[in-house]
């Protein structure tokens, strides 16, 4: 059983909701990434999504786009992202780490070489935004053979066929995009999310995490009432963008702690 599956199994046993924060590797500075990852765990994160900087992050809004630009300007590559995970693993062998990014850096490295390197570094799952499930069955199978979870996005516009394809080859969890558009945009339609998740779970026996549009403890608590996990990214990256370096780690930990407490409250009232 993968670390991700173990984490969600433990959460279910405790009747708690998962907290999955996202930060961009190398932002605001490469030498801060591992410390920020540990701050997320200290604040109550269950899984960390670590963004791989890319020059054309088409699913991401302006906040994460800027973070990618800053990281790339400081020379952060996919290989360095794997080194961040390797360093994180020297003192944390329990928290699952999911790489989230785009196909180009993986294909430049070579898919097979990437999977082997990710496994060796201690990565637990990979979400490639522009790898649709019907076009990457072989990649997903290679990942699973190396103990990695292939994670896929579903959206309000996903067809029944797409949901069934994801259900067939995904593992770990499913990332449900709560709204149309890019990360950090729009307003949550809680009713729509609440209706869609049970439908997805009719087809897929996996936890469903909901992201895009979650910006604070209140929205996290609302989503936690209907989902297995909450994914929050743009708000965290924005916090790091706006906070002076000496205060960044503690500020990030404090925000995650507030969201953790809100999620635990949501679980307790169900």
Secondary structure, DSSP 8 states (H G I E B T S, - for coil): --HHHHHHHHHHHTT--EEEEEEETT-S-GGGHHHHHHHHHHHT-SEEEEE---TT-TTS-HHHHHHHHHHHHTT--HHHHHHHHHHHHTT-SSSEEEEEE-HHHHHHH-HHHHHHHHHHHT--EEEETT--GGG-HHHHHHHHHTT-EEE-EEETT--HHHHHHHHHH--SEEEEE-SSSSTT-S---HHHHHHHHHHHHHH--SEEEEESS--SHHHHHHHHTTSSEEEE-HHHHHHHHHS-HHHHHHHHHHHHHHHHHHHHHHHHT-
